[in-house]
Amino acid sequence: MSDWPDLQILHAIAGAGSLAGAGRALGVRHTTVGRRLDALERLTGTKLVDRLPRGVSLTAKGSELAAVAAIVEELMATAGRKARGELGEITGTVTITAPPLLATEVIAPGLAPLLTRHPALTVIVQANSSVASLGRNEADIALRLGDPIEPSLLARRIGTVRIGLYATPDLARTLPETWRFIGYDAALAHLPHHRWFEEHVGTRTVVMRTSDVYAQTAAAAAGVGVAMLPCALADDDPRLVRLSGNEPPARPLWLLVHPDIRRSAAVTAVIDHVVGLVTDDARFAEAYTA
């Protein structure tokens, strides 16, 4: 076994837990993953994966090779970041991941001046509530709500996202104990303000769940229930009013980047521009009030 693709297929299966998930990660069909796995097992002369009714499970030997693959991937990712970090030209592609609100309302519409100044630069904007891994090069720059937990990353606080409970005026006039709610799905249940929401709802009914803030806003505006929404989005919606009383905690907004690529001229240019976009927007400033 001398080629990275031999290990990469096993690494993808280990991470995804299924052939279909590995195929999505690698950008190939699950049948291709199956064929490559069969070939790898023939090459090693041992069974590497047990195929189960729901997903797959690595054998002991498969787990050993997957651990080696994880080391190889990290080394390759590190080499790639260090190579990019030495680039002095503002060219190429820079990927930034951000919560959908920031990606849609601030970053995407604010890129024109940056791209006009640097026509050889391409910016990929991922509107994503989940956490992309900078260590695995899933993104170059990340905007995240909440304090950073990865000590290996460079972090800079650039603003605050305030959150409130919103409903239609008609619903707001009813008794709080009768309110129904629009919540987040389990994928975001680990975040502090979502835990606050569940505690605030208590025994009352959650009639809808989605992690799409725009779907939540549309549902709340249609009278489906009370939703916990970013003030930067909901305060400007004439269909909604902010409910007074116990309010969700504001969330700090951090920008993170891996130190290996911080010296890249292209990454630096994008960071400087994005920081300017956020800090110039009064909705995310420390002193912002509706």
Backbone bond lengths (Angstrom), bond angles and torsions (degrees), N, CA, C in turn:
res aa  C-N    CA-C-N  psi(-1)  N-CA   C-N-CA  omega(-1)  CA-C   N-CA-C  phi
1 M - - - 1.454 - - 1.522 108.63 -
2 S 1.329 116.84 107.43 1.461 119.48 -173.45 1.522 113.10 -122.84
3 D 1.319 118.58 -7.98 1.454 120.97 -175.78 1.523 110.91 -109.25
4 W 1.366 115.70 143.80 1.455 120.76 176.86 1.525 112.30 -58.20
5 P 1.335 120.86 -39.96 1.466 118.95 178.59 1.523 113.71 -55.02
6 D 1.340 117.79 -29.41 1.464 119.77 177.50 1.521 111.19 -60.71
7 L 1.327 116.26 -42.54 1.456 120.97 178.88 1.521 112.23 -82.86
8 Q 1.318 116.39 -30.96 1.462 120.55 -176.05 1.523 111.47 -60.91
9 I 1.327 117.47 -38.49 1.450 120.04 -179.03 1.524 110.38 -63.15
10 L 1.343 116.98 -41.01 1.459 120.50 179.68 1.528 110.98 -70.46
11 H 1.314 116.24 -37.63 1.454 120.71 177.65 1.526 110.55 -61.60
12 A 1.324 117.57 -41.69 1.461 121.27 -179.95 1.521 111.02 -66.45
13 I 1.316 117.21 -40.55 1.466 121.04 178.74 1.533 110.11 -64.10
14 A 1.324 116.54 -42.97 1.459 120.47 179.78 1.523 111.02 -61.77
15 G 1.327 116.95 -39.64 1.458 120.48 -178.81 1.512 113.72 -73.54
16 A 1.339 116.72 -35.51 1.462 120.70 -174.40 1.527 112.96 -90.83
17 G 1.320 116.82 -29.02 1.454 120.00 -178.43 1.507 114.90 78.90
18 S 1.330 116.24 6.65 1.470 120.52 178.39 1.517 108.57 -158.88
19 L 1.335 115.80 159.28 1.465 119.60 177.60 1.526 110.28 -69.43
20 A 1.338 116.11 -37.53 1.463 119.29 -179.97 1.528 110.52 -65.22
21 G 1.338 116.78 -43.01 1.465 119.91 178.55 1.513 111.93 -64.74
22 A 1.330 116.68 -38.00 1.464 120.05 177.08 1.518 110.40 -64.51
23 G 1.332 116.03 -39.09 1.461 119.65 177.88 1.515 111.86 -61.77
24 R 1.330 115.99 -42.04 1.473 118.92 178.60 1.519 110.61 -64.17
25 A 1.324 117.01 -39.97 1.469 120.43 -179.91 1.524 111.92 -65.08
26 L 1.335 115.87 -34.84 1.465 120.38 -177.63 1.520 113.19 -93.53
27 G 1.338 116.54 -9.26 1.458 119.84 -179.35 1.510 113.73 76.04
28 V 1.349 116.48 30.75 1.465 120.79 179.25 1.527 108.28 -132.15
29 R 1.327 116.65 169.91 1.459 121.48 177.60 1.530 110.40 -72.49
30 H 1.332 115.52 153.20 1.466 118.32 179.32 1.527 111.42 -66.09
31 T 1.349 116.01 -26.67 1.466 118.21 176.52 1.520 111.23 -66.83
32 T 1.328 116.15 -33.69 1.467 120.17 175.92 1.525 110.39 -66.36
33 V 1.330 116.36 -40.73 1.461 120.42 176.53 1.519 109.86 -60.01
34 G 1.333 116.97 -44.14 1.455 120.60 179.82 1.514 112.52 -61.16
35 R 1.335 117.21 -42.56 1.469 120.80 179.54 1.518 110.99 -65.27
36 R 1.325 116.49 -42.65 1.463 119.70 -179.45 1.527 110.92 -67.88
37 L 1.327 116.78 -34.79 1.459 119.73 176.73 1.523 110.49 -66.41
38 D 1.337 116.85 -42.99 1.468 120.01 177.61 1.528 110.78 -58.71
39 A 1.329 115.45 -43.06 1.465 119.79 -179.90 1.526 110.85 -65.01
40 L 1.337 116.15 -38.37 1.458 120.14 179.81 1.533 110.70 -66.51
41 E 1.316 117.21 -39.74 1.457 120.33 178.24 1.530 111.60 -66.53
42 R 1.324 115.87 -36.60 1.471 118.35 175.89 1.521 110.29 -66.30
43 L 1.331 116.24 -39.42 1.456 120.62 -178.68 1.528 111.52 -64.92
44 T 1.333 116.23 -41.75 1.464 119.81 -178.41 1.522 112.16 -84.60
45 G 1.321 116.49 -16.73 1.459 119.66 179.77 1.509 113.91 72.38
46 T 1.331 117.27 23.29 1.460 120.78 -179.24 1.519 110.15 -150.25
47 K 1.322 116.81 156.09 1.459 121.69 177.75 1.519 109.45 -78.10
48 L 1.313 116.40 130.25 1.456 121.44 -176.61 1.515 113.36 -108.58
49 V 1.335 116.90 -24.65 1.460 121.46 -174.85 1.520 109.70 -138.39
50 D 1.322 116.25 134.18 1.467 121.56 170.54 1.521 108.28 -95.19
51 R 1.305 116.82 122.82 1.459 121.62 178.44 1.524 109.31 -84.53
52 L 1.336 116.36 120.43 1.453 123.09 -176.15 1.529 109.86 -110.03
53 P 1.341 117.75 165.43 1.474 119.09 178.33 1.524 112.76 -56.21
54 R 1.330 116.45 -36.00 1.464 120.46 178.06 1.530 108.19 -124.01
55 G 1.310 116.68 95.62 1.455 120.97 177.63 1.513 112.35 88.15
56 V 1.311 115.44 -158.86 1.459 121.88 -177.87 1.519 108.99 -138.38
57 S 1.335 115.24 163.60 1.458 121.58 176.43 1.518 108.35 -135.56
58 L 1.316 116.67 131.99 1.451 120.71 179.77 1.531 110.68 -74.02
59 T 1.317 115.71 139.83 1.463 120.83 171.88 1.527 108.67 -74.04
60 A 1.323 116.03 175.08 1.459 119.94 178.54 1.525 111.01 -58.53
61 K 1.344 116.98 -45.17 1.467 120.33 178.56 1.521 110.71 -67.12
62 G 1.331 116.98 -38.30 1.455 119.65 177.40 1.511 111.80 -62.04
63 S 1.344 116.98 -39.83 1.463 120.72 178.52 1.520 111.35 -65.38
64 E 1.339 116.84 -37.61 1.460 120.06 177.78 1.522 111.09 -62.01
65 L 1.339 116.25 -46.80 1.464 119.44 -179.65 1.527 111.42 -69.35
66 A 1.335 117.43 -34.30 1.463 119.99 178.04 1.522 110.78 -64.53
67 A 1.335 117.10 -36.13 1.461 120.27 177.16 1.523 111.03 -64.67
68 V 1.326 116.44 -39.18 1.473 120.52 175.49 1.529 109.72 -64.03
69 A 1.346 116.01 -41.45 1.463 120.11 -179.40 1.518 111.36 -62.17
70 A 1.343 116.90 -37.52 1.461 120.07 178.80 1.521 111.10 -63.26
71 I 1.333 116.75 -38.42 1.467 120.67 177.55 1.524 110.54 -65.90
72 V 1.336 116.02 -43.29 1.468 120.08 179.95 1.527 109.85 -62.20
73 E 1.343 116.71 -43.75 1.464 119.45 -179.19 1.520 111.32 -61.24
74 E 1.344 116.48 -42.83 1.453 120.12 179.69 1.529 110.99 -63.80
75 L 1.325 117.59 -40.31 1.455 120.52 177.98 1.520 111.51 -64.28
76 M 1.333 116.44 -41.27 1.458 120.05 179.10 1.520 111.16 -67.52
77 A 1.341 116.01 -39.94 1.463 119.87 178.36 1.526 110.47 -64.04
78 T 1.339 116.02 -41.99 1.461 120.10 178.62 1.525 111.18 -62.70
79 A 1.332 116.63 -43.23 1.463 120.15 179.01 1.523 110.57 -61.93
80 G 1.333 116.18 -42.21 1.457 119.57 179.42 1.514 112.36 -63.73
81 R 1.347 116.86 -43.04 1.465 119.57 179.41 1.520 111.14 -64.48
82 K 1.330 116.91 -43.33 1.464 119.19 -178.68 1.527 111.23 -64.88
83 A 1.327 116.52 -37.76 1.465 119.31 177.53 1.523 110.70 -64.43
84 R 1.338 116.71 -42.84 1.463 120.32 179.25 1.522 111.07 -67.60
85 G 1.341 115.67 -32.97 1.449 119.56 -176.96 1.508 113.97 -66.12
86 E 1.313 116.77 -18.78 1.461 120.30 179.21 1.521 113.06 -91.08
87 L 1.336 116.91 -5.83 1.462 119.49 -177.92 1.522 110.61 -69.59
88 G 1.309 116.79 128.34 1.452 121.01 -179.23 1.512 114.02 -100.84
89 E 1.320 117.46 -2.56 1.458 121.03 -178.81 1.520 110.40 -99.08
90 I 1.326 116.31 144.73 1.464 120.83 177.05 1.518 107.37 -88.90
91 T 1.303 114.28 82.49 1.455 121.65 -176.37 1.521 108.50 -151.78
92 G 1.310 116.10 167.69 1.459 119.95 178.87 1.513 112.13 92.37
93 T 1.333 115.86 -158.57 1.455 122.49 -174.38 1.514 110.70 -118.62
94 V 1.318 116.72 133.81 1.458 123.59 175.50 1.530 107.39 -123.86
95 T 1.331 116.04 128.91 1.459 121.56 -178.55 1.519 110.06 -106.22
96 I 1.325 115.74 129.45 1.460 120.91 177.78 1.517 108.77 -124.03
97 T 1.324 116.56 132.99 1.453 121.70 176.69 1.523 108.55 -111.37
98 A 1.328 116.01 139.20 1.458 120.72 -175.43 1.521 109.51 -153.64
99 P 1.328 117.87 155.98 1.461 119.64 172.98 1.524 110.20 -55.05
100 P 1.322 117.93 147.51 1.474 120.45 -176.12 1.524 114.24 -52.12
101 L 1.320 117.82 -38.43 1.464 120.33 179.22 1.516 111.14 -58.10
102 L 1.344 117.00 -50.04 1.461 120.62 -178.58 1.516 111.30 -68.66
103 A 1.335 116.91 -41.46 1.460 120.09 -178.85 1.519 111.63 -62.51
104 T 1.335 116.64 -41.41 1.464 121.12 -173.57 1.519 113.17 -85.63
105 E 1.336 116.39 -41.16 1.462 120.18 -172.57 1.531 113.73 -89.65
106 V 1.339 117.29 -23.30 1.469 119.73 -172.32 1.528 111.94 -121.09
107 I 1.337 116.97 -57.11 1.461 119.91 -169.68 1.523 112.11 -71.56
108 A 1.329 117.38 -56.83 1.467 120.31 -175.91 1.527 113.03 -56.24
109 P 1.344 119.32 -49.00 1.472 118.18 -179.75 1.523 114.20 -73.16
110 G 1.344 117.62 -10.14 1.460 119.47 -177.12 1.509 115.04 -102.55
111 L 1.343 117.48 7.06 1.463 120.21 -174.69 1.523 114.72 -82.48
112 A 1.318 118.48 -16.84 1.461 120.71 -172.82 1.531 113.77 -53.63
113 P 1.336 119.62 -48.10 1.478 118.10 -179.81 1.524 112.93 -60.77
114 L 1.323 117.35 -40.36 1.464 120.92 179.76 1.523 110.78 -62.99
115 L 1.320 117.17 -46.42 1.465 120.78 -176.60 1.523 111.83 -73.98
116 T 1.313 117.55 -23.39 1.465 120.36 174.02 1.523 110.28 -71.07
117 R 1.325 115.84 -40.17 1.473 120.28 178.86 1.521 111.55 -69.59
118 H 1.318 117.01 -31.45 1.472 121.06 -174.84 1.534 109.02 -129.63
119 P 1.312 118.06 79.27 1.476 121.00 -174.64 1.521 114.08 -66.25
120 A 1.327 118.73 -15.56 1.473 120.92 178.54 1.524 112.14 -88.51
121 L 1.325 116.81 2.72 1.455 121.76 -177.43 1.531 110.27 -98.83
122 T 1.312 116.42 138.36 1.462 122.83 173.35 1.519 108.55 -121.17
123 V 1.321 117.22 131.97 1.456 122.01 179.03 1.525 109.13 -114.34
124 I 1.326 116.14 124.39 1.462 121.89 174.10 1.526 107.37 -98.22
125 V 1.334 116.52 122.98 1.461 121.79 -179.78 1.520 108.45 -108.76
126 Q 1.322 115.87 116.32 1.461 121.67 177.80 1.523 108.40 -101.44
127 A 1.336 116.53 111.67 1.458 121.44 175.38 1.516 107.45 -85.60
128 N 1.324 115.71 99.90 1.457 119.29 -167.98 1.518 110.66 -144.18
129 S 1.334 115.60 125.84 1.462 119.56 176.97 1.514 112.48 -80.59
130 S 1.320 117.21 -19.36 1.454 120.27 178.80 1.528 109.80 -81.84
131 V 1.318 115.81 173.34 1.462 121.31 -174.13 1.525 109.82 -99.84
132 A 1.327 116.70 112.74 1.457 121.16 175.19 1.524 109.46 -80.40
133 S 1.323 116.13 146.97 1.459 121.00 -178.61 1.527 110.58 -89.59
134 L 1.327 116.66 117.56 1.459 120.10 174.71 1.516 110.33 -75.14
135 G 1.329 117.00 -29.06 1.456 120.55 179.17 1.516 112.45 -65.50
136 R 1.333 116.92 -32.88 1.463 121.12 178.63 1.529 111.89 -95.04
137 N 1.325 116.51 13.50 1.463 122.73 176.87 1.527 112.88 61.76
138 E 1.348 117.61 29.06 1.456 120.08 174.32 1.525 110.95 -71.76
139 A 1.318 116.61 -21.88 1.460 123.11 174.58 1.522 107.57 -156.37
140 D 1.331 116.34 160.79 1.460 121.18 177.65 1.523 111.51 -94.11
141 I 1.333 115.53 -36.17 1.465 122.40 -176.87 1.519 107.26 -132.12
142 A 1.320 116.91 140.30 1.461 120.57 178.95 1.515 110.05 -129.08
143 L 1.326 116.63 134.29 1.454 122.73 167.87 1.522 106.66 -105.06
144 R 1.325 116.78 125.67 1.459 120.47 -175.11 1.518 111.23 -136.06
145 L 1.312 114.71 146.81 1.457 122.01 173.70 1.523 108.61 -89.14
146 G 1.303 116.03 133.97 1.456 119.70 -179.57 1.514 111.73 98.67
147 D 1.298 115.47 157.67 1.462 121.04 -176.81 1.527 110.77 -65.96
148 P 1.335 117.48 139.40 1.471 120.79 -179.25 1.515 111.48 -66.53
149 I 1.336 115.10 147.71 1.462 120.07 -178.83 1.529 111.86 -118.29
150 E 1.342 117.67 -4.08 1.465 120.54 -179.71 1.529 109.17 -97.46
151 P 1.314 118.77 104.39 1.470 120.95 -176.81 1.523 113.50 -66.11
152 S 1.339 117.64 -17.78 1.462 119.63 -177.65 1.522 112.57 -80.31
153 L 1.333 118.06 -10.71 1.460 121.24 -177.02 1.523 111.22 -96.38
154 L 1.326 115.31 150.24 1.458 120.70 171.71 1.521 107.79 -82.06
155 A 1.324 116.89 130.74 1.462 121.53 -174.72 1.523 110.27 -127.98
156 R 1.329 115.04 142.88 1.460 121.09 178.53 1.522 108.69 -142.34
157 R 1.312 116.74 123.70 1.467 119.20 176.97 1.522 109.25 -77.39
158 I 1.340 115.63 127.66 1.464 119.29 -174.41 1.525 112.97 -121.20
159 G 1.329 118.83 -2.23 1.454 118.84 179.75 1.516 112.02 173.32
160 T 1.315 114.25 -170.16 1.458 122.37 -179.07 1.517 109.05 -136.87
161 V 1.313 116.36 136.59 1.466 121.57 175.08 1.522 107.35 -108.58
162 R 1.322 115.77 115.42 1.453 120.79 179.25 1.523 110.34 -92.09
163 I 1.313 114.29 147.75 1.452 120.81 -172.56 1.522 108.61 -131.08
164 G 1.328 115.79 146.66 1.455 119.90 177.82 1.515 110.89 -145.98
165 L 1.312 115.68 170.11 1.465 121.98 173.61 1.522 108.31 -95.42
166 Y 1.324 116.53 131.95 1.464 121.88 -174.43 1.518 110.91 -131.24
167 A 1.345 114.29 149.51 1.462 120.90 177.23 1.522 108.11 -157.70
168 T 1.307 116.19 172.83 1.459 120.33 174.02 1.526 108.63 -69.74
169 P 1.333 117.88 156.42 1.471 119.60 177.72 1.522 112.70 -57.24
170 D 1.323 117.56 -37.90 1.464 120.08 179.50 1.529 111.14 -62.81
171 L 1.333 116.84 -45.04 1.456 120.18 -179.70 1.522 110.81 -67.62
172 A 1.325 116.59 -35.66 1.462 120.53 -179.10 1.525 111.99 -63.46
173 R 1.339 117.87 -24.34 1.463 120.99 -179.26 1.533 113.02 -83.77
174 T 1.318 117.33 -5.57 1.463 120.10 179.20 1.528 110.24 -87.45
175 L 1.320 116.29 170.33 1.462 121.07 -178.51 1.526 110.71 -70.27
176 P 1.338 118.63 133.82 1.466 121.15 -178.64 1.527 113.75 -55.87
177 E 1.329 117.41 -33.46 1.462 118.66 -178.81 1.525 112.42 -68.86
178 T 1.333 117.50 -12.68 1.471 120.49 178.45 1.522 112.67 -98.71
179 W 1.340 117.21 -2.77 1.464 119.57 -175.92 1.528 111.25 -66.89
180 R 1.326 114.18 145.33 1.461 122.09 168.84 1.527 107.00 -108.67
181 F 1.329 116.36 155.63 1.452 119.35 -169.01 1.528 112.35 -126.12
182 I 1.346 113.12 156.91 1.466 122.67 173.60 1.520 106.51 -112.77
183 G 1.324 116.87 117.31 1.455 120.36 -173.92 1.512 113.56 -115.08
184 Y 1.320 115.17 -179.61 1.459 122.89 177.03 1.519 109.14 -92.93
185 D 1.326 115.93 155.56 1.463 118.59 177.92 1.526 110.12 -82.08
186 A 1.322 115.38 177.43 1.457 120.97 -170.88 1.526 113.30 -64.49
187 A 1.338 117.97 -21.97 1.461 120.37 -176.77 1.526 112.44 -61.93
188 L 1.333 117.64 -25.02 1.464 121.06 -177.89 1.523 112.19 -113.14
189 A 1.314 117.07 13.38 1.463 120.61 -174.81 1.530 112.86 -66.54
190 H 1.342 117.50 -16.25 1.465 120.33 -177.83 1.523 112.91 -78.87
191 L 1.334 118.09 -13.05 1.458 120.29 -175.79 1.532 111.03 -79.18
192 P 1.339 117.74 142.90 1.469 120.67 -173.18 1.525 114.13 -57.91
193 H 1.334 118.97 -42.40 1.461 118.38 -176.98 1.530 111.78 -71.98
194 H 1.319 117.36 -22.98 1.462 118.58 174.80 1.523 110.55 -75.00
195 R 1.339 116.36 -35.90 1.460 119.09 174.35 1.527 110.52 -64.61
196 W 1.342 116.49 -39.37 1.459 120.58 175.90 1.523 110.13 -58.57
197 F 1.322 116.46 -42.97 1.468 121.41 -178.92 1.530 110.83 -59.85
198 E 1.328 116.74 -46.99 1.459 120.10 -178.27 1.530 110.48 -62.96
199 E 1.318 117.66 -39.18 1.458 120.91 178.44 1.526 110.93 -67.72
200 H 1.345 116.55 -37.72 1.457 120.32 -179.61 1.531 110.93 -68.59
201 V 1.313 117.20 -39.34 1.469 120.55 179.81 1.524 110.44 -65.46
202 G 1.325 116.00 -40.69 1.455 119.34 179.03 1.511 112.51 62.97
203 T 1.326 116.38 -125.70 1.471 121.42 -177.77 1.517 112.98 -89.37
204 R 1.329 117.00 -1.00 1.467 119.32 178.09 1.528 110.42 -71.34
205 T 1.312 116.59 167.89 1.459 121.95 -168.68 1.524 111.98 -90.79
206 V 1.333 115.53 132.51 1.467 121.96 169.00 1.526 106.87 -99.60
207 V 1.335 116.52 111.42 1.467 120.37 -172.55 1.519 113.11 -93.05
208 M 1.325 116.68 -14.16 1.463 120.43 -178.36 1.522 108.52 -151.36
209 R 1.323 115.54 143.12 1.462 120.70 175.60 1.523 109.62 -133.45
210 T 1.312 116.11 134.28 1.460 122.58 174.00 1.519 108.20 -162.17
211 S 1.326 116.73 145.36 1.455 120.56 176.83 1.526 112.48 -92.23
212 D 1.326 116.70 4.61 1.467 121.91 177.71 1.524 108.39 -88.87
213 V 1.332 116.92 110.74 1.458 120.93 -175.90 1.525 111.53 -63.79
214 Y 1.313 118.03 -29.63 1.462 120.15 179.56 1.527 110.91 -74.69
215 A 1.325 117.60 -34.71 1.461 120.49 174.12 1.524 110.18 -66.79
216 Q 1.327 116.88 -39.23 1.458 120.25 176.83 1.532 110.90 -61.94
217 T 1.320 115.68 -43.49 1.462 119.92 -179.56 1.525 110.98 -62.73
218 A 1.320 117.05 -45.40 1.463 120.79 179.80 1.526 111.12 -62.29
219 A 1.335 116.42 -40.65 1.463 119.96 -179.80 1.526 110.93 -67.07
220 A 1.327 116.16 -43.40 1.468 119.16 178.72 1.522 110.88 -62.27
221 A 1.321 117.00 -42.46 1.467 120.98 179.78 1.517 112.20 -65.24
222 A 1.323 117.38 -24.92 1.462 121.52 178.30 1.525 112.44 -87.69
223 G 1.337 116.91 1.44 1.452 120.28 177.37 1.507 115.30 86.22
224 V 1.347 117.15 14.20 1.461 119.48 -179.24 1.524 111.08 -65.61
225 G 1.322 117.40 -37.52 1.453 120.31 -179.71 1.521 111.31 174.77
226 V 1.324 115.14 -170.91 1.465 122.75 177.74 1.522 108.24 -88.10
227 A 1.322 116.51 133.99 1.464 120.56 -179.10 1.523 110.14 -123.91
228 M 1.318 115.93 148.10 1.454 122.32 172.93 1.525 107.16 -93.42
229 L 1.339 116.81 113.33 1.458 121.44 -170.61 1.526 111.02 -130.65
230 P 1.335 117.39 155.16 1.467 120.18 173.31 1.533 110.03 -64.70
231 C 1.318 116.03 132.16 1.461 119.66 179.61 1.525 111.80 -61.08
232 A 1.334 116.73 -32.11 1.462 120.81 -179.89 1.520 111.86 -61.22
233 L 1.310 117.46 -24.48 1.463 121.79 179.07 1.523 111.24 -97.89
234 A 1.327 116.94 -48.69 1.462 120.26 -170.00 1.526 113.80 -80.00
235 D 1.335 118.27 -27.41 1.468 119.19 -179.39 1.520 112.49 -62.64
236 D 1.304 117.23 -26.60 1.471 121.03 -178.89 1.529 112.93 -91.78
237 D 1.329 117.23 1.67 1.462 120.60 -178.82 1.527 109.18 -92.64
238 P 1.338 118.36 112.56 1.473 120.27 -175.65 1.523 113.17 -67.48
239 R 1.310 117.80 -11.76 1.467 120.72 -179.34 1.518 112.52 -82.98
240 L 1.346 116.55 -10.38 1.456 120.99 -172.48 1.522 111.58 -122.10
241 V 1.329 115.19 154.18 1.459 121.32 171.35 1.535 107.53 -127.62
242 R 1.332 115.42 148.58 1.461 118.82 177.55 1.526 108.57 -84.44
243 L 1.309 116.49 133.98 1.456 122.13 -178.39 1.522 109.64 -83.99
244 S 1.297 116.42 132.58 1.458 121.00 -179.06 1.523 110.49 -82.56
245 G 1.319 114.93 168.34 1.455 119.11 179.75 1.511 111.25 109.07
246 N 1.297 116.09 -141.93 1.464 121.96 -177.31 1.524 109.78 -67.25
247 E 1.347 117.58 117.68 1.461 121.41 -175.19 1.522 110.85 -110.77
248 P 1.340 116.70 148.64 1.469 120.75 177.34 1.526 110.51 -63.90
249 P 1.330 117.68 152.31 1.468 120.28 178.23 1.521 111.10 -70.24
250 A 1.326 116.03 141.88 1.463 120.45 174.83 1.521 108.93 -66.33
251 R 1.344 116.10 153.43 1.453 120.68 -177.35 1.521 110.14 -114.46
252 P 1.333 118.22 129.28 1.471 120.12 175.24 1.520 110.43 -68.65
253 L 1.317 116.13 142.95 1.459 121.98 179.36 1.525 108.27 -108.13
254 W 1.331 115.37 122.43 1.459 122.01 -176.87 1.521 110.67 -117.09
255 L 1.325 115.20 146.03 1.462 121.79 170.18 1.516 107.16 -107.88
256 L 1.343 115.61 130.86 1.455 121.12 -178.50 1.523 110.46 -124.87
257 V 1.332 115.55 146.63 1.452 121.84 178.04 1.522 107.83 -150.26
258 H 1.312 116.47 148.72 1.461 120.15 177.83 1.532 109.15 -77.64
259 P 1.324 118.30 135.67 1.477 119.93 -177.14 1.522 113.74 -61.11
260 D 1.332 117.81 -24.72 1.460 119.44 -178.77 1.523 112.73 -64.49
261 I 1.338 117.75 -28.40 1.471 119.38 -176.95 1.527 112.23 -111.58
262 R 1.327 116.69 4.84 1.462 118.90 -177.24 1.524 111.62 -62.09
263 R 1.329 118.20 -28.15 1.465 120.25 -178.00 1.524 112.90 -83.12
264 S 1.322 117.89 -7.25 1.457 120.29 177.45 1.526 109.85 -62.19
265 A 1.327 115.66 129.13 1.467 119.94 -178.46 1.517 111.18 -61.58
266 A 1.334 116.87 -38.34 1.464 119.98 -179.34 1.525 110.70 -66.87
267 V 1.327 117.06 -44.97 1.465 120.69 179.16 1.521 110.44 -63.86
268 T 1.329 116.55 -42.67 1.464 120.23 178.64 1.519 111.56 -60.48
269 A 1.332 116.96 -42.09 1.461 120.85 179.94 1.516 111.01 -62.46
270 V 1.323 117.13 -42.24 1.464 120.30 -179.62 1.531 110.23 -68.74
271 I 1.332 117.09 -42.44 1.464 119.95 178.36 1.521 110.74 -58.34
272 D 1.328 116.58 -50.17 1.465 120.46 -178.40 1.523 111.27 -58.76
273 H 1.335 116.57 -40.10 1.462 119.82 -178.24 1.529 110.74 -70.20
274 V 1.317 117.21 -44.27 1.463 120.41 -178.75 1.528 111.17 -65.67
275 V 1.313 116.84 -41.98 1.466 119.88 177.06 1.527 109.88 -59.09
276 G 1.314 116.59 -41.80 1.459 119.73 177.91 1.512 112.59 -63.11
277 L 1.332 116.61 -41.38 1.465 120.26 178.92 1.525 111.73 -59.96
278 V 1.332 115.78 -43.93 1.466 119.65 -176.65 1.524 111.13 -73.65
279 T 1.327 117.31 -46.70 1.467 119.74 -176.17 1.520 112.28 -69.68
280 D 1.330 117.85 -23.46 1.460 120.61 177.18 1.527 112.36 -83.19
281 D 1.313 117.19 -8.26 1.466 121.68 -178.72 1.528 108.57 -94.08
282 A 1.327 116.32 112.04 1.472 121.33 -174.29 1.519 112.55 -60.61
283 R 1.331 117.72 -23.21 1.471 120.45 -178.22 1.533 112.58 -66.02
284 F 1.326 116.31 -20.81 1.463 119.74 -177.33 1.529 112.12 -113.84
285 A 1.331 117.06 10.38 1.449 120.46 179.54 1.521 110.30 -78.57
286 E 1.321 115.86 158.88 1.462 120.15 -178.85 1.523 112.22 -60.11
287 A 1.324 117.02 -34.09 1.455 120.39 -174.41 1.520 113.22 -95.91
288 Y 1.316 117.65 10.70 1.471 120.57 -175.88 1.521 111.83 -63.88
289 T 1.326 116.32 131.90 1.460 123.14 169.42 1.517 107.62 -135.73
290 A 1.308 116.53 146.07 1.472 120.57 -177.82 1.525 110.04 -72.26
